[in-house]
Amino acid sequence: MKRSMLCAVCLAAALLLSLAGCGERSRLSDLKTVTIAPTQAASSEPATGASKSSSKQSSTPSEQPQSGAKDAAWFNDAVFVGDSVTLKLSYYCENHPETLGGAQFFCAGSLGYTNALWDLDREDSVHPYYQGQNYLSQDCAKITGATKVFVMLGMNDIALYGEDGTLESARTLIGNIKNTSPDATIYIQSVTPMIQAKEGEILNNQKIQSFNTLLQQYCAEQGYQYLDIYSALADANGCLPLEYCGDPDAQGIHFTDAACELWATYLKENAI
């Protein structure tokens, strides 16, 4: 029994190390944290029509009300908190500033709901780096001045802490963001799918979807809008299509430019 437990722990640790390079290998392999980099100057005024109430949110993605597609400027006062999956979106936006306007990105490779709660001075911590120092993810809106916060984490947590453990960390981090910036509107994005060929015992699309269900239920309870990026990108089998995968020979979880464009389009059409 002890030997089986030891093997499981070793396997989980190995997976975490493999995810530490999440993102494009050529750009992320030597990164631990990434500086917050706005794609263009952020607007000094909040975008009009931004929802300050989450009472409009429904309990299922298919029932989420749509208020019409947003233009890129709507994201000028937004900040995206995420791991290397979101880093790829930030790189795409650097090259296509018309995509999400002046949105800022508060990301770090290997960041998760759990290690985002670790102390800044912990030796093995990973936190976003900005203006010469690291910051906690919960300070994203306070540091950047954003009034809209889009959170996508969990890929680096599920294999290590399970769906329930990941949710507990998510509840804590999201609550901390709300307490730190009570006037900010918080949007919770699902964890995204992986290609079928890279599914394993401790991380696979079934476990990702199981966690997303828990996350969606939490959002419905707390009044946060849940954005189902998973379904927007998954194929009929619930997997990331190969044409949307930027690293099919590695982790199989990162995106191509086409996937980033689809992601951004979904946000424009569904964020309220």
C-alpha positions as CSV (number, residue, x, y, z in Angstrom):
1,M,0.0,0.0,0.0
2,K,2.8,2.4,0.9
3,R,4.6,1.6,-2.2
4,S,1.5,2.4,-4.3
5,M,1.0,5.7,-2.6
6,L,4.7,6.6,-3.2
7,C,4.3,5.8,-6.9
8,A,1.2,8.0,-7.2
9,V,3.0,10.9,-5.5
10,C,6.0,10.5,-7.8
11,L,3.8,10.4,-10.9
12,A,1.9,13.5,-9.8
13,A,5.2,15.4,-9.1
14,A,6.5,14.4,-12.5
15,L,3.4,15.7,-14.2
16,L,3.7,19.0,-12.4
17,L,7.2,19.4,-13.6
18,S,6.2,18.6,-17.2
19,L,3.5,21.3,-16.9
20,A,6.0,23.8,-15.7
21,G,6.8,24.6,-19.3
22,C,3.1,25.1,-20.2
23,G,2.9,27.2,-23.3
24,E,5.1,27.5,-26.4
25,R,8.3,25.6,-25.6
26,S,10.5,28.1,-27.4
27,R,9.1,31.0,-25.2
28,L,8.3,29.3,-22.0
29,S,10.8,26.6,-21.3
30,D,13.1,29.0,-19.3
31,L,10.3,31.1,-17.7
32,K,9.2,30.8,-14.2
33,T,7.2,34.0,-14.1
34,V,6.2,36.4,-16.7
35,T,5.9,40.2,-16.5
36,I,2.4,41.7,-16.8
37,A,2.4,43.1,-20.3
38,P,-0.5,45.2,-21.6
39,T,-1.0,44.8,-25.4
40,Q,-1.6,48.5,-25.7
41,A,-2.2,51.4,-23.4
42,A,-5.2,50.7,-21.1
43,S,-8.0,53.1,-21.0
44,S,-8.1,55.3,-18.0
45,E,-11.9,55.1,-17.9
46,P,-13.9,51.9,-17.4
47,A,-15.6,50.6,-20.5
48,T,-19.3,51.5,-20.6
49,G,-21.8,48.8,-20.1
50,A,-19.6,46.7,-17.9
51,S,-21.7,44.6,-15.6
52,K,-21.3,45.3,-11.9
53,S,-23.9,42.8,-10.9
54,S,-23.7,39.0,-11.2
55,S,-27.4,38.4,-10.7
56,K,-27.9,38.0,-14.4
57,Q,-25.8,34.8,-14.5
58,S,-27.5,31.5,-15.1
59,S,-26.4,28.1,-13.9
60,T,-25.5,26.6,-17.3
61,P,-23.3,27.9,-20.1
62,S,-26.0,27.3,-22.7
63,E,-28.3,29.6,-20.8
64,Q,-25.9,32.4,-20.2
65,P,-27.5,35.6,-21.6
66,Q,-25.6,37.3,-24.4
67,S,-25.6,41.1,-24.6
68,G,-24.2,41.3,-28.1
69,A,-20.6,40.9,-29.3
70,K,-18.1,43.3,-27.6
71,D,-15.5,45.2,-29.4
72,A,-11.9,45.1,-28.4
73,A,-12.0,48.3,-26.5
74,W,-14.4,46.7,-24.0
75,F,-11.4,44.8,-22.6
76,N,-9.3,47.9,-22.1
77,D,-9.9,47.7,-18.3
78,A,-9.6,43.9,-18.1
79,V,-6.8,41.8,-16.6
80,F,-6.4,38.1,-17.3
81,V,-5.1,35.9,-14.5
82,G,-3.7,32.6,-15.7
83,D,-1.0,30.0,-16.3
84,S,0.9,29.4,-19.5
85,V,-2.3,28.6,-21.4
86,T,-3.3,32.2,-20.9
87,L,0.3,33.3,-21.7
88,K,-0.3,32.0,-25.2
89,L,-3.3,34.2,-25.4
90,S,-1.2,37.2,-24.3
91,Y,1.4,36.5,-27.0
92,Y,-1.4,36.3,-29.6
93,C,-2.8,39.6,-28.4
94,E,0.7,41.2,-28.6
95,N,0.7,40.4,-32.3
96,H,-3.0,41.2,-32.8
97,P,-3.8,44.1,-30.6
98,E,-7.2,44.5,-32.2
99,T,-8.2,41.2,-30.5
100,L,-8.7,42.2,-26.9
101,G,-7.7,45.9,-26.9
102,G,-5.6,47.0,-23.9
103,A,-6.3,43.9,-21.8
104,Q,-3.4,43.2,-19.4
105,F,-2.1,39.7,-18.4
106,F,-1.2,38.7,-14.9
107,C,0.3,35.3,-15.5
108,A,3.1,32.9,-14.6
109,G,4.2,29.5,-15.9
110,S,3.0,26.7,-13.7
111,L,0.6,29.0,-11.8
112,G,-2.4,27.3,-10.2
113,Y,-5.2,28.1,-7.8
114,T,-3.2,26.4,-5.0
115,N,0.3,27.9,-5.5
116,A,-1.2,31.3,-6.1
117,L,-2.0,31.2,-2.4
118,W,1.6,30.6,-1.3
119,D,3.7,33.3,0.3
120,L,5.7,35.5,-1.9
121,D,9.0,34.6,-0.3
122,R,8.5,30.8,-0.6
123,E,11.5,29.4,-2.4
124,D,9.4,27.3,-4.9
125,S,6.6,29.9,-5.4
126,V,5.6,31.2,-8.8
127,H,3.9,34.6,-8.9
128,P,3.4,37.2,-11.6
129,Y,6.3,39.7,-11.9
130,Y,5.6,43.4,-12.4
131,Q,7.7,46.5,-12.1
132,G,10.6,44.8,-10.4
133,Q,8.9,42.5,-8.0
134,N,6.5,39.6,-7.6
135,Y,2.9,40.1,-6.7
136,L,0.1,37.8,-5.5
137,S,-2.5,37.0,-8.0
138,Q,-5.2,38.3,-5.7
139,D,-3.8,41.8,-6.2
140,C,-4.2,41.7,-9.9
141,A,-6.9,44.4,-10.2
142,K,-5.3,46.6,-7.5
143,I,-1.9,46.5,-9.2
144,T,-3.2,47.0,-12.8
145,G,-6.1,49.2,-12.2
146,A,-8.5,46.8,-14.0
147,T,-12.2,46.7,-13.2
148,K,-12.8,43.3,-15.0
149,V,-10.9,40.2,-13.9
150,F,-10.8,37.0,-16.0
151,V,-9.5,34.0,-14.1
152,M,-8.4,30.8,-15.7
153,L,-6.4,28.4,-13.5
154,G,-6.6,24.8,-12.4
155,M,-4.7,22.8,-15.1
156,N,-1.7,22.7,-12.8
157,D,-3.8,21.7,-9.7
158,I,-6.1,18.8,-10.8
159,A,-3.5,16.1,-11.0
160,L,-1.9,17.0,-7.6
161,Y,-4.9,18.0,-5.5
162,G,-7.9,16.4,-7.2
163,E,-11.0,18.1,-8.3
164,D,-12.3,18.8,-4.8
165,G,-8.9,20.1,-3.5
166,T,-8.6,22.3,-6.6
167,L,-12.0,23.8,-6.0
168,E,-11.1,24.6,-2.4
169,S,-8.1,26.6,-3.5
170,A,-10.2,28.3,-6.2
171,R,-12.8,29.4,-3.7
172,T,-10.1,30.9,-1.6
173,L,-8.2,32.7,-4.4
174,I,-11.4,34.1,-6.0
175,G,-12.6,35.2,-2.6
176,N,-9.3,37.0,-2.0
177,I,-9.5,38.8,-5.3
178,K,-13.0,39.9,-4.5
179,N,-12.0,41.1,-1.0
180,T,-9.0,42.9,-2.4
181,S,-10.9,44.6,-5.2
182,P,-14.6,44.6,-4.2
183,D,-15.7,46.8,-7.1
184,A,-14.1,44.6,-9.8
185,T,-16.3,42.3,-11.9
186,I,-14.9,38.7,-11.8
187,Y,-15.3,36.3,-14.6
188,I,-14.3,32.6,-14.1
189,Q,-13.1,30.7,-17.1
190,S,-13.2,26.9,-17.3
191,V,-10.1,24.8,-17.5
192,T,-9.6,24.0,-21.2
193,P,-9.4,20.5,-22.9
194,M,-6.3,18.5,-23.8
195,I,-5.8,16.4,-26.9
196,Q,-6.9,12.8,-26.6
197,A,-3.4,11.3,-27.2
198,K,-2.0,13.1,-24.1
199,E,-4.7,12.0,-21.6
200,G,-3.4,10.0,-18.7
201,E,-4.6,8.5,-15.5
202,I,-4.1,11.5,-13.2
203,L,-4.9,14.2,-15.8
204,N,-7.5,13.7,-18.5
205,N,-10.5,15.4,-20.0
206,Q,-12.9,13.6,-17.8
207,K,-11.3,14.9,-14.7
208,I,-11.0,18.4,-16.2
209,Q,-14.8,18.4,-17.0
210,S,-15.5,17.1,-13.5
211,F,-13.7,20.0,-12.0
212,N,-15.3,22.4,-14.4
213,T,-18.7,21.2,-13.2
214,L,-17.8,21.9,-9.6
215,L,-16.4,25.3,-10.6
216,Q,-19.6,26.2,-12.5
217,Q,-21.7,25.2,-9.5
218,Y,-19.6,27.4,-7.3
219,C,-20.0,30.4,-9.7
220,A,-23.7,29.9,-9.7
221,E,-23.8,29.9,-5.9
222,Q,-21.6,33.0,-5.6
223,G,-22.9,35.0,-8.5
224,Y,-19.8,35.0,-10.7
225,Q,-20.2,34.6,-14.4
226,Y,-18.8,31.2,-15.6
227,L,-17.3,31.2,-19.1
228,D,-17.2,27.7,-20.7
229,I,-14.1,28.0,-22.8
230,Y,-13.8,24.2,-22.6
231,S,-16.9,23.6,-24.7
232,A,-16.0,26.4,-27.1
233,L,-12.8,24.6,-28.0
234,A,-13.6,20.9,-27.6
235,D,-14.5,18.5,-30.4
236,A,-17.4,16.0,-30.4
237,N,-15.4,13.7,-28.1
238,G,-14.7,16.4,-25.6
239,C,-11.0,16.7,-26.6
240,L,-8.9,19.6,-27.9
241,P,-8.8,19.1,-31.7
242,L,-5.3,18.7,-33.1
243,E,-5.7,21.7,-35.3
244,Y,-6.1,23.9,-32.2
245,C,-3.2,22.3,-30.3
246,G,0.2,24.1,-30.4
247,D,2.2,21.3,-28.7
248,P,0.8,17.9,-29.8
249,D,4.2,16.3,-29.2
250,A,4.6,17.7,-25.7
251,Q,1.8,18.3,-23.1
252,G,-1.0,18.6,-25.7
253,I,-2.8,21.4,-23.8
254,H,-1.5,24.6,-25.5
255,F,-3.2,26.5,-28.3
256,T,-2.6,27.6,-31.8
257,D,-3.4,31.1,-33.0
258,A,-6.6,29.8,-34.4
259,A,-7.6,28.5,-31.0
260,C,-6.8,31.9,-29.4
261,E,-8.9,33.7,-31.9
262,L,-11.8,31.4,-31.2
263,W,-11.3,31.9,-27.4
264,A,-11.3,35.7,-27.8
265,T,-14.4,35.5,-30.0
266,Y,-16.2,33.5,-27.3
267,L,-15.3,36.1,-24.7
268,K,-16.6,38.9,-26.9
269,E,-19.9,37.1,-27.4
270,N,-20.5,35.8,-23.9
271,A,-18.9,38.1,-21.3
272,I,-21.5,40.4,-19.8
